[in-house]
Amino acid sequence: MASTHLEKIGIRKLKIVKTLHMDRHGDENDNRNHSNENINPELSPGNFYVGCNSYAEAVDNAEKRLKEVDAVLPPKRLKKDRVEALMVNIPCPEEVTEQGRTKEFFNKVNDCMKEYFGEKNWHGMEIHVDEVHQYYDPKLHKECTSLVHAHGVATPFVEGKGVNCKAFMTKANLARATKVVDDMCLREFGVSFRTYRDPQHKSVEELKSETNIARNELQRVVDTQNKMIDTNRETIIKQTDKMAENQMEMMELDSELQDMRSENNSLKTENENLKMENESLRTALDSKTKDFETVKSNYSKCFNETMKLKGKINKLLKSQEMELENLENLTQKNADLKDFIANEQNRINNVTDELELDYDDGFDFER
């Protein structure tokens, strides 16, 4: 099945691929030893770009985009083998090539990739028409010719997480990468990007006939597969190297796991210390609570005594008011008595004066 294949890769490895395999135009000065022995240098001038002026430019833009995003959303842990970009491999359906609309197809694919990755995260692609070779298709049970294909460069950007390939390459997102191209291919060119083959319902006679044909072709298939093994030997070696890299990555992950376990133990110790501190604070709180209850009890007693004293003071004040009232009455009576005495004294004085006048008339008291 044809599909949009997303290959995880770092900027450094992307530059190596660029140096060894990309920007081929059939120049006489191109003396590189390419890993693909089926490259036809005579067809290399037909290679072209969409969305960029060169593969080197696409790689440079990917590196710039990485720095731009990391400045705003830096990764929590920066690994040596961090996936910083994606190499996007997209074949052109054979029917589209036969229609002579290969460039039109990849122009449409470029629009699809801008929409899929986001315009800032799609950096263009190089289309190879010079890698022509035969291969055996196990589903079709026949030899086929390789398809014209593109190698694009993209940044796995996820909103809120930055450059994060793990978050980007979900099953749903990977399926959508093929679907957007397939939808476009059906809409614009009337052919499917996905080359499914529906099962055929045949009679017993037809199946017997095909079985005899298959027996006759079995040896040819075996020979073809042996040739494929020989031609793909280097691919097997690369896969072995990839396995070694995966083992190294597993060792690094195991080291990270040990670090996380150590960190977890430290957190456990810290948690125990916090528990002890919490118990100490709880004990201190209980002591303070008891002291508070004692103070509260003493306050209640003082308050009750104060209320009793206040009652006594009120009684004394009432008694004092009565005494003051009595005093005022006595004072009034005393004033009245003084007035009475003064009046009596005046009366006496008047009487005395009258008596003295009478005496002056010659009354002799001594006689």
C-alpha positions in Angstrom: 0.0 0.0 0.0 1.3 3.4 -0.9 1.5 5.8 2.1 3.0 8.9 3.5 6.0 7.7 5.5 7.3 9.8 8.3 10.9 9.0 9.3 12.2 10.3 12.7 15.6 12.0 12.3 17.9 14.5 14.0 19.3 17.6 12.3 22.8 16.2 12.3 21.7 13.0 10.5 19.5 15.0 8.2 22.6 17.0 7.2 24.5 13.7 6.6 21.6 12.4 4.3 21.7 15.8 2.5 25.4 15.5 1.9 25.3 11.8 0.8 22.0 11.5 -1.1 20.3 14.7 -1.9 20.6 17.7 -4.3 21.4 15.4 -7.3 21.3 17.0 -10.7 23.6 14.8 -12.7 26.6 17.2 -12.4 29.9 15.9 -13.6 31.5 17.1 -10.3 29.1 14.9 -8.2 31.5 12.1 -7.3 29.5 10.9 -4.2 29.2 7.2 -3.6 25.4 6.8 -3.2 24.1 3.8 -1.1 21.4 3.2 -3.8 23.1 1.5 -6.7 20.0 1.9 -8.9 20.4 5.6 -9.4 20.5 6.5 -13.0 22.7 9.6 -13.4 21.3 10.3 -16.8 17.9 10.9 -15.2 19.2 13.0 -12.3 18.8 16.4 -14.2 15.1 15.7 -14.0 15.0 15.8 -10.2 13.2 19.0 -9.0 12.1 20.8 -5.8 8.7 21.9 -4.5 8.4 24.3 -1.5 12.2 25.1 -1.4 15.0 25.9 -3.8 17.2 23.0 -2.6 17.2 20.2 0.0 20.0 22.1 1.8 17.7 25.1 2.2 14.9 22.8 3.6 17.4 21.4 6.2 18.6 24.9 7.1 15.0 26.1 7.6 14.2 23.0 9.8 17.2 23.9 12.0 16.1 27.6 12.2 12.5 26.5 13.1 13.9 24.2 15.8 15.8 27.0 17.4 12.8 29.4 17.1 10.5 26.9 18.9 13.0 25.9 21.5 13.5 29.5 22.5 9.8 29.7 23.4 9.0 26.0 24.4 12.3 24.3 25.4 12.3 20.5 26.0 12.3 19.3 29.6 15.1 16.9 28.9 17.5 17.4 26.0 18.7 14.0 24.8 21.6 13.4 22.5 19.5 11.4 20.1 16.5 13.8 20.2 14.2 13.6 17.2 14.3 17.2 15.8 12.8 16.7 12.4 10.9 14.3 10.1 11.9 13.1 6.7 8.7 12.7 4.8 8.8 10.1 2.0 5.9 10.3 -0.5 5.6 8.2 -3.7 3.6 9.4 -6.8 1.0 6.9 -8.0 2.0 5.1 -11.2 -1.3 6.2 -12.9 -0.5 9.9 -12.2 3.0 9.5 -13.7 1.6 7.8 -16.8 -0.8 10.8 -17.2 2.3 13.1 -17.3 1.1 15.0 -14.2 3.9 14.2 -11.7 4.9 17.8 -11.0 1.2 18.8 -10.7 0.8 16.0 -8.2 3.7 17.1 -6.0 2.5 20.7 -6.1 -0.8 19.5 -4.7 1.1 17.4 -2.1 3.0 20.4 -1.0 -0.2 22.2 -0.2 -1.4 19.1 1.7 1.7 19.0 3.8 1.5 22.8 4.6 -2.0 22.1 5.9 -1.0 18.9 7.7 2.2 20.2 9.5 1.4 23.9 9.5 3.1 26.2 7.0 5.9 27.2 9.4 6.7 23.5 10.0 6.8 22.3 6.4 10.1 23.1 4.7 9.7 21.7 1.2 10.8 18.5 -0.7 13.1 17.1 -3.3 11.6 14.9 -6.0 13.7 12.0 -7.3 13.0 10.6 -10.8 16.4 9.0 -11.2 15.9 6.0 -8.8 14.5 3.5 -11.2 14.8 -0.2 -10.4 12.7 -3.4 -10.4 11.4 -5.0 -7.2 9.2 -7.9 -6.3 5.7 -7.0 -4.9 4.6 -9.9 -2.6 1.0 -8.8 -2.8 0.9 -8.6 -6.5 3.3 -11.5 -6.9 5.1 -9.8 -9.7 8.1 -7.5 -10.4 7.2 -3.8 -10.4 9.1 -0.6 -11.3 9.9 1.8 -8.4 7.8 5.0 -8.3 8.8 8.6 -8.6 9.0 9.8 -5.0 9.7 12.9 -2.8 11.9 13.4 0.2 10.5 16.2 2.3 11.6 17.9 5.6 9.1 18.8 8.4 9.2 19.9 12.0 7.1 17.7 14.4 5.6 20.7 16.2 2.8 20.2 18.8 0.9 23.2 20.2 1.9 23.8 23.8 4.6 21.1 23.7 7.0 22.5 21.1 9.1 20.2 19.0 7.9 16.8 20.3 8.0 13.9 17.9 6.4 11.4 20.5 3.4 13.7 20.9 3.1 14.3 17.2 3.4 10.8 15.9 0.2 9.3 17.2 -1.7 6.5 15.3 -4.4 8.9 14.4 -2.0 11.6 13.2 0.0 9.1 11.1 -3.1 7.7 9.5 -4.2 11.3 8.7 -0.9 12.0 6.9 -1.8 9.4 4.3 -5.5 10.2 4.2 -5.0 13.9 3.3 -2.9 12.9 0.3 -5.3 10.1 -0.7 -8.3 12.5 -0.5 -6.5 15.0 -2.7 -5.4 12.3 -5.1 -9.0 11.0 -5.6 -10.3 14.6 -5.9 -7.8 16.0 -8.3 -6.5 13.0 -10.3 -9.3 10.4 -10.0 -7.0 7.7 -8.7 -6.3 6.3 -5.2 -3.0 7.1 -3.4 -3.6 3.9 -1.5 -3.1 0.9 -3.8 -5.4 -1.6 -2.2 -6.3 -4.8 -4.0 -9.8 -6.2 -3.3 -10.2 -10.0 -2.9 -11.6 -11.8 -6.0 -14.3 -14.4 -5.8 -13.4 -17.1 -8.3 -14.7 -20.6 -9.3 -12.9 -23.9 -8.3 -11.8 -24.4 -11.9 -10.2 -20.9 -12.0 -8.5 -21.5 -8.6 -7.1 -24.8 -9.8 -5.8 -23.1 -13.0 -4.2 -20.4 -11.0 -2.6 -22.9 -8.6 -0.9 -24.7 -11.5 0.3 -21.4 -12.8 1.6 -20.5 -9.3 3.5 -23.8 -9.1 5.2 -23.0 -12.4 6.1 -19.4 -11.2 7.2 -20.5 -7.8 10.8 -21.1 -8.8 10.9 -17.7 -10.6 9.6 -16.0 -7.4 12.2 -17.8 -5.3 14.9 -16.6 -7.7 13.6 -13.1 -7.6 13.5 -13.1 -3.8 17.1 -14.3 -3.8 18.1 -11.4 -6.0 16.2 -9.1 -3.6 18.2 -10.5 -0.7 21.4 -9.8 -2.5 20.4 -6.3 -3.5 19.1 -5.6 0.0 22.1 -6.9 1.9 23.3 -3.5 2.7 19.8 -2.6 4.0 20.0 -5.6 6.3 23.4 -4.3 7.6 21.8 -0.9 8.2 19.0 -2.5 10.1 21.6 -4.3 12.2 23.3 -1.0 12.9 19.9 0.4 13.8 19.3 -2.5 16.2 22.7 -1.6 17.8 21.5 2.0 18.1 18.3 0.9 19.6 20.2 -1.2 22.2 22.3 1.9 23.0 19.1 3.8 23.4 17.7 1.1 25.7 20.8 1.3 27.8 20.4 5.1 28.1 16.7 4.6 29.0 17.7 2.1 31.6 20.1 4.6 33.0 17.4 7.2 33.1 15.1 4.7 34.8 17.7 4.2 37.5 18.0 8.0 38.0 14.2 8.2 38.3 14.2 5.4 40.9 16.9 7.2 42.8 14.9 10.4 42.6 11.8 8.5 43.7 13.7 7.2 46.8 14.8 10.7 47.6 11.2 11.9 47.4 10.1 9.1 49.7 12.7 10.1 52.3 11.6 13.7 52.0 8.0 12.6 52.4 8.9 10.7 55.6 10.6 13.8 56.9 7.6 15.9 56.1 5.4 13.4 58.0 7.6 13.6 61.1 7.5 17.4 60.8 3.8 17.3 60.5 3.5 15.1 63.6 5.7 17.6 65.5 3.5 20.5 64.4 0.4 18.5 65.4 1.8 17.9 68.9 2.7 21.6 69.2 -0.8 22.5 68.0 -2.4 20.2 70.7 -0.3 21.9 73.4 -1.3 25.4 72.2 -4.9 24.2 72.1 -4.7 23.1 75.7 -3.1 26.4 76.7 -5.9 28.2 74.9 -8.6 26.3 76.7 -6.9 27.1 80.0 -6.8 30.8 79.2 -10.3 30.6 78.0 -11.5 29.0 81.3 -9.6 31.7 83.3 -11.1 34.4 81.2 -14.6 33.0 81.8 -14.0 33.0 85.6 -12.7 36.6 85.5 -15.7 37.6 83.4 -18.1 36.0 85.9 -16.4 37.7 88.8 -16.4 41.0 86.9 -20.2 40.6 86.4 -20.7 40.0 90.1 -18.6 43.0 91.1 -20.5 45.1 88.6 -23.8 44.0 90.3 -22.4 45.0 93.7 -21.2 48.3 92.3 -24.7 48.9 91.0 -26.1 48.2 94.4 -23.6 50.6 96.1 -24.4 53.2 93.5 -28.1 52.9 94.3 -27.4 53.0 98.0 -25.2 56.1 97.5 -27.9 57.8 95.6 -30.3 57.2 98.5 -27.8 58.5 101.0 -27.3 61.6 98.8 -31.0 62.1 98.7 -31.2 61.8 102.5 -28.3 64.2 102.8 -30.0 66.7 100.6 -33.1 66.4 102.7 -31.1 67.0 105.9 -29.3 69.9 104.3 -32.7 71.4 103.4 -34.0 70.8 106.9 -30.8 72.4 108.3 -31.3 75.4 106.1 -34.9 75.7 107.2 -33.8 75.4 110.8 -31.2 78.1 110.2 -33.8 80.3 108.7 -36.1 79.6 111.7 -33.3 80.3 114.2 -32.4 83.5 112.3 -36.0 84.6 112.4 -36.3 83.8 116.1 -33.1 85.6 116.8 -34.4 88.6 115.0 -37.6 88.4 116.9 -35.6 88.1 120.2 -33.5 91.1 119.2 -36.5 93.1 118.4 -38.1 92.2 121.7 -34.8 93.0 123.5 -34.7 96.4 121.9 -38.2 97.1 123.0 -37.4 96.1 126.5 -34.3 98.3 126.6 -36.4 101.3 125.5 -38.8 100.6 128.3 -36.0 100.4 130.8 -34.8 103.8 129.7 -38.0 105.3 131.0 -36.5 105.1 134.6 -37.3 101.6 135.5 -34.6 100.6 138.0 -34.0 96.9 137.9 -31.7 97.0 140.9 -34.3 98.2 143.3 
